[in-house]
Amino acid sequence: MVKFLLERLIQLFIVVFCVATVTFLLVRISPGDPATIMLKANDIPASDEAIYALRSELGLTNSIGGQYIEWIQQIFTGKWGVSFVSQKPVISELFARLPATIELALAGLGIMLAVTIILGISTAIYENGVVDKLGRVLALLGSAMPTFWLGFLFMYLFSVSLGWLPSMGRGSWKNLILPATTLGLGLGTVYARVLRTHMLEMLQQPFVKASRARGISKNRILVFQVLKHALLPIVTMTGTSFAFMLGGSIIVESIFSWPGLGRYIVESINMRDYPVIQGYVVFAAILFVAIHMLVDFIYLIIDPRLNRR
């Protein structure tokens, strides 16, 4: 277990360093000057003198090498710089918006798992039947339908036309339904087909054949014996999906005006707020690695044989 933790911590260090370096370089070569954009946003004439003064205040007149060293030092000392726009520490700005994103991601994950398990088990039980064929259609739609289009469709249908649910903002549980469904529905239909395939493959294993020989029904075997073994790939995909929902729910949060990290990073990109952009990407990378570490640990619990390798 100690070796497992050390390996993952080394991986985390390498990932954070590489992501921080690449992000720093990409942000610096991207078009748009933060000083010019900030002056225009505040209706201040963007003269050469004003631009230079603001760039100097923001630390952008220092050499690229000096800015890079300062950024790496900030990453590993936990400071992460100060936002150009709000003049607040980036780390506090990110943590202030993290609860809203976690709330949305957990709700989306719950919907994804519900759809995956219910649809996956039912299509495996009724193999080649009407339910199975319907599951194939839903999986195809889920993988082919863009998230932003599904979000606008739900908004138009349930908010504009029927008036059942609010379309924007964060408040009661009703505000959570549309963005969470948009986030988790498509992945759930796709993962349901994966779960079905693995469950049907497990039916060919010797322990399943032995259970069938003892007279246990196929449906009972699927639910109480096969499902546990078929969940291993779903655990991996669940961890990856949750990390994606935390770090990549930008489109959904923008569509439904959800006050989380995704919406915040869009606003920061528009303002070329370098510290926030860099901090967000590194923060998302840390979340990805941490969640995958948790998935590996869950793997060891589900299948102890993996601990012997």
C-alpha positions as CSV (number, residue, x, y, z in Angstrom):
1,M,0.0,0.0,0.0
2,V,2.9,2.4,0.8
3,K,4.4,1.7,-2.6
4,F,1.1,2.3,-4.2
5,L,0.8,5.7,-2.5
6,L,4.4,6.7,-3.4
7,E,3.9,5.8,-7.0
8,R,0.7,7.9,-7.3
9,L,2.3,10.9,-5.5
10,I,5.2,10.8,-7.9
11,Q,2.7,10.7,-10.8
12,L,0.8,13.6,-9.3
13,F,4.0,15.7,-9.1
14,I,5.0,14.9,-12.7
15,V,1.5,15.6,-14.0
16,V,1.2,18.9,-12.1
17,F,4.6,20.1,-13.3
18,C,3.9,19.2,-17.0
19,V,0.4,20.7,-17.0
20,A,1.6,23.9,-15.3
21,T,4.4,24.3,-17.8
22,V,2.3,23.7,-20.9
23,T,-0.5,25.9,-19.6
24,F,1.9,28.7,-18.9
25,L,3.3,28.6,-22.5
26,L,-0.1,28.3,-24.2
27,V,-1.6,31.2,-22.2
28,R,1.4,33.4,-23.1
29,I,1.2,32.7,-26.9
30,S,-2.6,33.0,-27.1
31,P,-3.9,36.2,-28.7
32,G,-5.2,39.0,-26.6
33,D,-3.6,41.3,-24.0
34,P,-5.0,41.3,-20.5
35,A,-4.2,44.9,-19.9
36,T,-5.9,46.1,-23.1
37,I,-9.0,44.0,-22.4
38,M,-9.3,45.1,-18.8
39,L,-8.9,48.8,-19.7
40,K,-11.6,48.5,-22.4
41,A,-13.9,46.6,-20.1
42,N,-13.7,49.5,-17.6
43,D,-14.2,52.2,-20.4
44,I,-10.7,53.5,-19.9
45,P,-8.8,54.8,-23.0
46,A,-6.2,52.1,-23.9
47,S,-3.3,54.4,-24.6
48,D,0.2,53.0,-24.8
49,E,1.1,54.6,-21.5
50,A,-2.0,53.1,-19.7
51,I,-1.4,49.7,-21.2
52,Y,2.3,49.7,-20.1
53,A,1.4,50.9,-16.6
54,L,-1.2,48.2,-16.1
55,R,1.0,45.5,-17.6
56,S,3.8,46.5,-15.2
57,E,1.3,46.4,-12.3
58,L,0.2,42.9,-13.3
59,G,3.8,41.7,-13.6
60,L,3.6,41.1,-17.3
61,T,6.6,43.3,-18.2
62,N,8.9,40.8,-16.5
63,S,10.8,38.3,-18.6
64,I,9.0,35.1,-19.6
65,G,11.6,33.1,-17.7
66,G,11.0,35.1,-14.5
67,Q,7.2,34.8,-14.8
68,Y,7.6,31.0,-15.3
69,I,9.8,30.6,-12.3
70,E,7.5,32.7,-10.2
71,W,4.5,30.6,-11.4
72,I,6.1,27.2,-10.6
73,Q,7.1,28.5,-7.1
74,Q,3.5,29.6,-6.5
75,I,2.2,26.2,-7.6
76,F,4.3,24.2,-5.1
77,T,3.9,26.7,-2.3
78,G,0.1,26.7,-2.6
79,K,-0.3,30.4,-3.3
80,W,-1.3,30.2,-7.0
81,G,-1.1,33.9,-7.6
82,V,-3.7,36.7,-7.6
83,S,-6.5,37.2,-10.1
84,F,-6.0,40.2,-12.5
85,V,-9.7,41.0,-12.3
86,S,-10.8,40.5,-8.7
87,Q,-7.4,41.1,-7.1
88,K,-8.2,38.1,-4.9
89,P,-6.1,34.9,-4.4
90,V,-6.8,32.4,-7.2
91,I,-7.0,29.5,-4.8
92,S,-9.7,31.2,-2.7
93,E,-11.7,32.1,-5.9
94,L,-11.6,28.5,-7.0
95,F,-12.6,27.0,-3.7
96,A,-15.4,29.5,-3.4
97,R,-17.0,28.1,-6.6
98,L,-16.0,24.5,-6.1
99,P,-19.1,23.5,-4.0
100,A,-21.5,24.5,-6.8
101,T,-19.5,22.4,-9.3
102,I,-19.3,19.4,-6.9
103,E,-23.0,19.6,-6.4
104,L,-23.7,19.6,-10.1
105,A,-21.1,16.8,-10.7
106,L,-22.5,14.6,-8.0
107,A,-26.0,15.0,-9.3
108,G,-24.9,14.3,-12.9
109,L,-23.0,11.3,-11.7
110,G,-26.0,10.0,-9.8
111,I,-28.1,10.2,-13.0
112,M,-25.4,8.6,-15.0
113,L,-25.1,5.6,-12.6
114,A,-28.9,5.2,-12.4
115,V,-29.2,5.1,-16.1
116,T,-26.2,2.8,-16.5
117,I,-27.3,0.2,-13.9
118,I,-31.0,0.2,-14.7
119,L,-30.6,0.2,-18.5
120,G,-27.5,-2.1,-18.4
121,I,-29.1,-4.8,-16.3
122,S,-32.5,-4.7,-18.1
123,T,-30.9,-4.9,-21.5
124,A,-28.8,-7.8,-20.4
125,I,-31.8,-9.6,-18.9
126,Y,-33.9,-9.1,-22.0
127,E,-31.1,-9.8,-24.5
128,N,-32.2,-9.2,-28.1
129,G,-35.6,-8.2,-26.9
130,V,-37.5,-4.9,-27.2
131,V,-35.8,-3.4,-24.1
132,D,-32.3,-4.3,-25.5
133,K,-33.1,-2.8,-28.9
134,L,-34.4,0.4,-27.2
135,G,-31.2,0.5,-25.2
136,R,-29.1,0.4,-28.4
137,V,-31.1,3.3,-29.8
138,L,-30.6,5.3,-26.6
139,A,-26.9,4.5,-26.5
140,L,-26.5,5.7,-30.1
141,L,-28.4,8.9,-29.4
142,G,-26.4,9.5,-26.2
143,S,-23.1,9.2,-28.0
144,A,-24.1,11.2,-31.0
145,M,-26.0,14.1,-29.4
146,P,-23.9,17.1,-28.4
147,T,-24.2,18.2,-24.8
148,F,-25.0,21.8,-25.7
149,W,-27.8,20.8,-28.0
150,L,-29.3,18.5,-25.3
151,G,-29.1,21.3,-22.8
152,F,-30.9,23.8,-25.0
153,L,-33.5,21.1,-25.9
154,F,-34.2,20.4,-22.2
155,M,-34.3,24.2,-21.5
156,Y,-36.8,24.8,-24.3
157,L,-39.0,21.8,-23.5
158,F,-39.2,21.9,-19.7
159,S,-38.6,25.6,-19.0
160,V,-39.9,27.6,-22.0
161,S,-42.7,25.4,-23.3
162,L,-44.0,23.6,-20.2
163,G,-42.7,25.9,-17.5
164,W,-42.0,23.0,-15.1
165,L,-38.4,23.8,-14.2
166,P,-36.2,26.9,-13.9
167,S,-33.7,27.3,-16.7
168,M,-30.9,29.2,-15.0
169,G,-29.2,29.8,-11.7
170,R,-28.6,27.8,-8.5
171,G,-31.2,27.6,-5.7
172,S,-33.6,24.8,-5.0
173,W,-33.3,21.2,-6.1
174,K,-35.4,22.1,-9.2
175,N,-32.5,24.3,-10.5
176,L,-30.3,21.2,-10.4
177,I,-32.5,18.8,-12.5
178,L,-31.9,20.1,-16.0
179,P,-28.1,20.7,-15.8
180,A,-27.5,17.4,-14.0
181,T,-29.6,15.5,-16.5
182,T,-27.8,17.1,-19.4
183,L,-24.5,16.2,-17.8
184,G,-25.2,12.6,-17.0
185,L,-27.8,11.3,-19.4
186,G,-25.6,10.8,-22.5
187,L,-22.8,9.1,-20.6
188,G,-25.3,6.9,-18.8
189,T,-26.8,5.4,-22.0
190,V,-23.3,4.7,-23.4
191,Y,-22.0,3.1,-20.3
192,A,-25.2,1.0,-20.0
193,R,-24.2,-0.8,-23.3
194,V,-20.7,-1.4,-21.8
195,L,-22.2,-2.9,-18.7
196,R,-24.5,-5.1,-20.7
197,T,-21.6,-6.4,-22.8
198,H,-19.5,-7.3,-19.8
199,M,-22.4,-8.9,-18.0
200,L,-23.1,-11.1,-21.0
201,E,-19.4,-12.0,-21.3
202,M,-19.3,-13.0,-17.7
203,L,-22.1,-15.5,-18.4
204,Q,-19.5,-17.6,-20.2
205,Q,-17.3,-17.9,-17.1
206,P,-17.0,-21.3,-15.4
207,F,-18.5,-20.2,-12.1
208,V,-21.6,-19.0,-13.9
209,K,-21.9,-22.2,-15.7
210,A,-21.7,-24.0,-12.4
211,S,-24.4,-21.9,-11.0
212,R,-26.6,-22.6,-14.0
213,A,-26.0,-26.3,-13.5
214,R,-27.3,-26.0,-10.0
215,G,-30.6,-24.7,-11.3
216,I,-30.1,-21.0,-10.5
217,S,-32.0,-18.8,-13.0
218,K,-30.1,-16.6,-15.5
219,N,-31.6,-13.4,-14.2
220,R,-30.6,-14.2,-10.6
221,I,-27.1,-15.0,-11.7
222,L,-26.9,-11.7,-13.6
223,V,-28.0,-9.5,-10.7
224,F,-26.4,-11.3,-7.8
225,Q,-23.2,-12.8,-9.2
226,V,-22.2,-11.3,-12.6
227,L,-22.9,-7.7,-11.7
228,K,-20.1,-7.4,-9.2
229,H,-17.5,-8.6,-11.6
230,A,-18.9,-6.6,-14.5
231,L,-18.7,-3.4,-12.5
232,L,-14.9,-3.2,-12.7
233,P,-14.8,-1.3,-16.0
234,I,-17.8,0.8,-14.9
235,V,-15.8,1.9,-11.8
236,T,-13.0,3.2,-14.0
237,M,-15.4,5.0,-16.3
238,T,-17.3,6.4,-13.3
239,G,-14.1,7.9,-11.9
240,T,-13.1,9.3,-15.3
241,S,-16.6,10.8,-15.8
242,F,-16.7,12.4,-12.4
243,A,-13.3,14.0,-13.0
244,F,-14.6,15.2,-16.3
245,M,-17.7,16.6,-14.7
246,L,-15.7,18.5,-12.2
247,G,-13.2,19.9,-14.6
248,G,-15.0,20.0,-17.8
249,S,-18.6,21.0,-17.1
250,I,-17.9,24.3,-18.8
251,I,-20.6,24.0,-21.5
252,V,-23.4,22.9,-19.1
253,E,-22.6,25.6,-16.5
254,S,-22.5,28.3,-19.2
255,I,-25.9,27.2,-20.7
256,F,-27.7,27.1,-17.3
257,S,-25.8,30.0,-15.7
258,W,-24.6,27.7,-13.0
259,P,-22.2,29.6,-10.7
260,G,-19.4,27.0,-10.6
261,L,-15.9,26.6,-11.9
262,G,-16.9,26.1,-15.5
263,R,-18.7,29.4,-15.8
264,Y,-15.9,31.1,-13.9
265,I,-13.2,29.9,-16.2
266,V,-15.1,31.1,-19.3
267,E,-15.3,34.6,-17.8
268,S,-11.6,34.4,-17.0
269,I,-10.7,33.3,-20.5
270,N,-12.6,36.2,-22.0
271,M,-10.7,38.6,-19.7
272,R,-7.4,36.8,-20.3
273,D,-7.0,36.4,-16.5
274,Y,-3.8,34.4,-16.7
275,P,-3.4,33.4,-13.0
276,V,-7.0,32.1,-12.9
277,I,-6.7,30.2,-16.2
278,Q,-3.4,28.6,-15.1
279,G,-4.7,27.9,-11.6
280,Y,-7.9,26.3,-12.9
281,V,-6.1,24.0,-15.3
282,V,-3.7,22.8,-12.6
283,F,-6.6,22.4,-10.2
284,A,-8.4,20.3,-12.7
285,A,-5.3,18.2,-13.3
286,I,-4.9,17.5,-9.5
287,L,-8.6,16.5,-9.3
288,F,-8.2,14.1,-12.2
289,V,-5.1,12.4,-10.7
290,A,-6.7,12.3,-7.2
291,I,-9.9,10.7,-8.4
292,H,-8.0,8.1,-10.5
293,M,-6.0,7.3,-7.3
294,L,-9.3,6.7,-5.5
295,V,-10.5,4.5,-8.4
296,D,-7.4,2.4,-8.2
297,F,-7.9,2.0,-4.5
298,I,-11.6,1.0,-5.1
299,Y,-10.3,-1.6,-7.6
300,L,-8.2,-3.2,-4.9
301,I,-11.3,-3.4,-2.6
302,I,-13.5,-4.9,-5.4
303,D,-10.9,-7.4,-6.6
304,P,-8.2,-8.1,-4.0
305,R,-6.2,-10.2,-6.6
306,L,-5.0,-6.9,-8.1
307,N,-3.0,-6.2,-4.9
308,R,-0.8,-9.2,-5.5
309,R,0.6,-7.9,-8.8
